[in-house]
Amino acid sequence: MLDAFGRNIRYLRLSVTDLCNLSCRYCKPRPVPKLRHEDLASIDELMSFLDAFAALGFDKLRLTGGEPLLRKGLAALIEGGVQKGFTVGLTTNATLLAERAAELKSAGLSSVNVSLDTLDETVYRAVCGGDLADALRGIDAAVRQGFPLKINAVLQRGVNDDPRPLIDYARSVGAELRLIELMPFATTADYVADRAPDSRSLLRQWDAVPIGREGKVDRYRLPDGATFGLIAPLTHPFCAACDRVRLTCKGELIPCLHRPTVYPLRPLLKRKDFVSILKSLIAEKPPRHLLAEGVYQPIDMGSIGG
């Protein structure tokens, strides 16, 4: 469907849980808040939401969290999404993926994006609070199942200042590496201020040469021929081409990741005119974020979904 600025909004990023088995410093504040069970949208409610979005022409669905593999009924949700006409992808930290990859493939999952910021075990544990070996086993399982694979690394000073280990690893498993600028949220602004590098300075330091843009991803080549993508919402915003909205695990519509506007949809779900209401809300998606003006999203990234 078209919004008020002529953008074709067709991509839903759906957070299925706020829970995560890791504790990445840029994702959630400390202590990590937890929702009550009754605050979560049920699988049946999520299916009803998908019906409404499909009716508006949405055909791309990405399941996120928290860590989506912690949500019971995930495979059924994937099957339901596929039956409703969605191409369904998953964003995961991969630490639980080794045991689930085959099941998710059978359910109709089409692709996997893995959040992996470093290949240093000590740094991984300090920043993410988990075991790197579990994530690598999950990636291996995804490769065996034949999933198209992307590896996403959030740029952080002292964590991945040199991208070559991640580039080489991604290439070894047939994946595309995408570096992502560390984005400020109100709840994690202190960590971002301490750890966010200047991506433009890093590109000069690496002698990276731009080789084109694909959607929101700027592609670069290093002197040795290695390539990677950069998602740079701060230094190279892509708001004018944004085609997505987000739905939280509480059933809240967030039209723009970095704007504080939130619409609780669960109370409206049983209304006969729900699809029309949803269409009118999506149509008001703002033209751009206001990060440069210092307007930060008050909800933490882990609660919205990656």
VMD Tcl script that draws the C-alpha trace (Angstrom):
set ca {
  {0.00 0.00 0.00}
  {1.07 3.61 -0.54}
  {1.68 5.98 2.33}
  {1.17 9.73 2.27}
  {4.58 10.20 0.60}
  {4.06 7.70 -2.20}
  {6.20 4.95 -0.71}
  {5.00 1.40 -1.29}
  {4.84 -0.04 2.24}
  {4.88 -3.83 1.95}
  {7.40 -5.10 4.50}
  {6.41 -6.05 8.06}
  {8.99 -6.65 10.75}
  {7.24 -8.58 13.50}
  {8.75 -9.01 16.96}
  {7.43 -12.26 18.39}
  {8.94 -11.95 21.89}
  {10.78 -9.49 24.10}
  {12.81 -12.32 25.67}
  {16.41 -12.97 24.68}
  {19.05 -15.42 25.87}
  {21.75 -12.81 25.23}
  {22.12 -9.31 26.64}
  {23.74 -7.18 23.94}
  {24.64 -3.82 25.44}
  {23.24 -1.71 22.58}
  {19.92 -3.57 22.46}
  {18.39 -3.32 25.94}
  {19.10 -1.21 29.03}
  {20.21 -2.70 32.34}
  {18.42 -4.22 34.17}
  {16.60 -5.88 31.28}
  {12.83 -5.32 31.60}
  {10.45 -8.23 31.01}
  {6.83 -8.21 29.91}
  {4.01 -10.01 31.66}
  {2.64 -12.98 29.73}
  {-0.75 -11.30 29.36}
  {0.88 -8.30 27.69}
  {2.08 -10.44 24.77}
  {0.01 -10.93 21.66}
  {-0.94 -14.59 21.25}
  {-0.04 -16.61 18.17}
  {-3.71 -16.45 17.13}
  {-3.64 -12.66 17.44}
  {-0.41 -12.49 15.45}
  {-2.06 -14.59 12.73}
  {-4.98 -12.16 12.65}
  {-2.56 -9.26 12.31}
  {-0.92 -11.04 9.38}
  {-4.33 -11.42 7.71}
  {-4.84 -7.67 7.95}
  {-1.40 -6.78 6.63}
  {-1.79 -9.26 3.77}
  {-5.09 -7.63 2.87}
  {-3.19 -4.34 2.48}
  {-0.70 -5.87 0.07}
  {2.14 -6.67 2.45}
  {4.11 -9.66 1.14}
  {7.42 -9.56 3.01}
  {7.63 -10.64 6.65}
  {10.65 -10.77 8.94}
  {10.33 -12.35 12.38}
  {12.47 -10.78 15.09}
  {12.66 -10.52 18.86}
  {14.21 -10.39 21.42}
  {15.36 -13.77 20.25}
  {12.51 -15.18 18.11}
  {13.60 -18.80 18.64}
  {12.44 -18.46 22.25}
  {8.83 -17.99 21.14}
  {6.64 -21.07 21.30}
  {4.64 -21.60 18.12}
  {7.24 -19.97 15.88}
  {7.12 -22.73 13.25}
  {3.32 -22.49 13.09}
  {3.58 -18.72 12.65}
  {6.02 -19.21 9.77}
  {3.68 -21.73 8.11}
  {0.77 -19.36 8.56}
  {2.70 -16.45 7.11}
  {3.68 -18.46 4.04}
  {0.07 -19.57 3.54}
  {-1.03 -15.93 3.64}
  {1.38 -15.05 0.83}
  {4.38 -13.73 2.76}
  {8.01 -14.45 2.07}
  {9.18 -15.11 5.62}
  {12.67 -14.36 6.93}
  {14.15 -14.62 10.41}
  {16.62 -12.46 12.31}
  {18.33 -14.38 15.12}
  {21.49 -14.50 17.21}
  {21.74 -18.15 16.01}
  {22.69 -19.56 19.43}
  {19.56 -21.75 19.42}
  {19.43 -22.34 15.68}
  {21.39 -25.58 15.42}
  {18.49 -27.60 16.85}
  {15.77 -25.69 14.98}
  {17.08 -25.02 11.47}
  {15.60 -28.13 9.84}
  {12.19 -27.58 11.47}
  {12.07 -23.96 10.33}
  {13.08 -24.91 6.81}
  {10.21 -27.41 6.70}
  {7.83 -24.70 7.95}
  {8.66 -22.55 4.92}
  {11.26 -20.11 6.27}
  {13.04 -18.56 3.28}
  {16.11 -16.79 4.70}
  {18.12 -16.18 7.86}
  {19.90 -13.06 9.07}
  {22.33 -13.63 11.95}
  {23.41 -10.91 14.36}
  {27.13 -11.50 14.94}
  {29.31 -8.59 16.04}
  {32.66 -10.30 16.61}
  {34.55 -13.57 16.24}
  {36.54 -12.96 19.43}
  {35.12 -15.25 22.12}
  {36.09 -12.95 24.98}
  {34.67 -9.83 23.35}
  {31.51 -11.71 22.34}
  {30.89 -12.77 25.92}
  {31.57 -9.27 27.26}
  {29.31 -7.49 24.76}
  {26.60 -10.11 24.19}
  {26.80 -12.28 27.30}
  {26.75 -15.60 25.47}
  {28.86 -18.36 23.95}
  {30.21 -17.63 20.47}
  {30.49 -21.35 19.70}
  {26.71 -21.73 19.98}
  {26.19 -18.99 17.38}
  {28.71 -20.54 15.00}
  {27.02 -23.94 15.30}
  {23.71 -22.28 14.46}
  {25.21 -20.65 11.38}
  {26.63 -23.99 10.26}
  {23.16 -25.54 10.61}
  {21.62 -22.74 8.53}
  {24.23 -23.33 5.82}
  {23.49 -27.07 5.78}
  {19.79 -26.32 5.30}
  {20.61 -24.11 2.33}
  {19.20 -20.86 3.74}
  {20.26 -17.64 2.03}
  {22.32 -16.09 4.81}
  {23.29 -12.58 5.87}
  {25.50 -11.72 8.82}
  {24.76 -8.39 10.49}
  {27.40 -6.72 12.67}
  {26.71 -3.53 14.60}
  {29.74 -1.25 14.38}
  {31.19 -0.69 17.85}
  {34.47 0.81 18.93}
  {36.70 -1.86 20.47}
  {34.49 -4.68 19.15}
  {34.82 -4.76 15.36}
  {37.04 -1.85 14.35}
  {38.63 -4.18 11.78}
  {35.97 -5.87 9.62}
  {38.28 -8.34 7.88}
  {37.74 -11.31 10.24}
  {33.97 -11.01 9.83}
  {34.26 -10.45 6.08}
  {36.44 -13.54 5.69}
  {34.16 -15.62 7.89}
  {31.02 -14.51 6.05}
  {32.65 -15.39 2.75}
  {33.65 -18.83 4.09}
  {30.01 -19.70 4.87}
  {28.60 -18.16 1.71}
  {27.03 -15.22 3.51}
  {26.91 -11.49 2.91}
  {28.34 -9.30 5.67}
  {26.42 -6.14 6.46}
  {27.85 -3.63 8.91}
  {25.29 -1.45 10.67}
  {25.84 1.93 12.25}
  {25.23 1.90 16.00}
  {21.89 3.68 16.36}
  {21.00 5.76 19.42}
  {17.91 4.93 21.44}
  {16.89 6.83 24.56}
  {17.44 3.80 26.79}
  {20.94 2.98 25.51}
  {22.25 6.44 24.60}
  {25.17 6.24 27.05}
  {26.50 3.04 25.50}
  {26.12 4.46 22.01}
  {27.94 7.66 22.98}
  {30.82 5.58 24.34}
  {31.05 3.00 21.55}
  {29.74 4.50 18.30}
  {32.54 5.01 15.76}
  {32.40 7.42 12.85}
  {31.63 5.05 9.98}
  {32.95 7.50 7.40}
  {36.32 7.63 9.17}
  {36.40 3.83 9.33}
  {35.74 3.57 5.60}
  {38.67 5.91 4.90}
  {40.84 3.98 7.34}
  {40.01 0.72 5.58}
  {40.53 2.25 2.10}
  {37.02 1.05 1.24}
  {35.77 2.04 -2.20}
  {32.00 2.45 -2.85}
  {30.69 0.13 -5.54}
  {26.96 0.84 -5.49}
  {23.78 0.84 -3.46}
  {21.12 -1.87 -3.16}
  {18.08 -0.57 -1.30}
  {19.27 0.57 2.10}
  {22.69 -1.11 1.78}
  {25.74 0.76 0.50}
  {28.30 -1.69 -0.89}
  {32.08 -1.31 -0.61}
  {35.21 -3.08 -1.78}
  {38.48 -3.33 0.14}
  {41.92 -3.22 -1.54}
  {42.16 -7.03 -1.38}
  {38.89 -7.38 -3.34}
  {36.71 -8.33 -0.38}
  {33.27 -6.71 -0.33}
  {30.74 -5.85 2.37}
  {27.58 -3.85 2.86}
  {27.00 -0.88 5.16}
  {23.61 0.17 6.53}
  {24.06 3.78 7.57}
  {20.82 5.38 8.82}
  {22.79 8.19 10.45}
  {25.28 9.20 7.76}
  {23.36 8.00 4.68}
  {19.63 7.88 5.56}
  {17.31 5.87 3.34}
  {13.99 7.14 4.70}
  {12.74 8.21 1.26}
  {12.79 4.57 0.13}
  {11.70 2.96 3.40}
  {9.05 0.30 2.75}
  {8.59 -1.15 6.24}
  {6.68 -0.85 9.47}
  {7.15 -2.70 12.73}
  {4.76 -4.60 14.96}
  {5.93 -5.34 18.51}
  {5.19 -8.49 20.46}
  {2.64 -6.42 22.42}
  {0.73 -5.73 19.21}
  {1.92 -2.14 18.85}
  {2.40 -0.62 15.41}
  {5.58 1.46 15.06}
  {5.59 3.14 11.63}
  {9.15 4.48 12.01}
  {11.87 2.81 14.07}
  {13.25 6.12 15.32}
  {10.07 8.12 15.91}
  {8.17 7.86 19.22}
  {4.74 7.36 17.60}
  {3.23 4.02 18.70}
  {-0.27 2.67 17.99}
  {-1.63 -0.12 20.27}
  {-3.53 -2.41 17.90}
  {-4.67 -5.30 20.10}
  {-7.73 -3.40 21.43}
  {-8.78 -2.75 17.82}
  {-8.15 -6.18 16.36}
  {-11.73 -7.48 16.58}
  {-13.30 -4.43 14.98}
  {-14.87 -5.08 11.60}
  {-13.12 -2.03 10.17}
  {-9.69 -3.02 11.53}
  {-8.07 -3.27 8.09}
  {-9.26 0.24 7.24}
  {-7.95 1.55 10.57}
  {-4.60 -0.13 9.97}
  {-4.40 1.33 6.48}
  {-5.02 4.85 7.77}
  {-2.31 4.50 10.44}
  {0.28 3.17 8.00}
  {-0.55 5.95 5.55}
  {0.66 8.43 8.17}
  {4.15 6.95 8.33}
  {6.46 9.98 8.80}
  {8.78 11.07 5.99}
  {12.01 10.57 7.95}
  {13.57 9.96 11.33}
  {14.85 12.84 13.45}
  {18.07 11.35 14.80}
  {20.12 14.31 13.59}
  {17.83 16.54 15.64}
  {18.37 14.39 18.74}
  {14.89 12.81 18.76}
  {15.39 9.23 19.94}
  {12.98 6.32 20.21}
  {12.07 5.87 23.93}
  {11.41 2.12 23.50}
  {14.56 0.00 23.49}
  {15.58 -1.81 20.32}
  {15.16 -5.24 21.91}
  {11.49 -4.56 22.59}
  {10.78 -3.23 19.09}
  {12.62 -5.96 17.20}
  {15.78 -5.87 15.14}
}
mol new
graphics top color blue
foreach p $ca { graphics top sphere $p radius 0.5 }
foreach p [lrange $ca 0 end-1] q [lrange $ca 1 end] { graphics top cylinder $p $q radius 0.2 }
display resetview
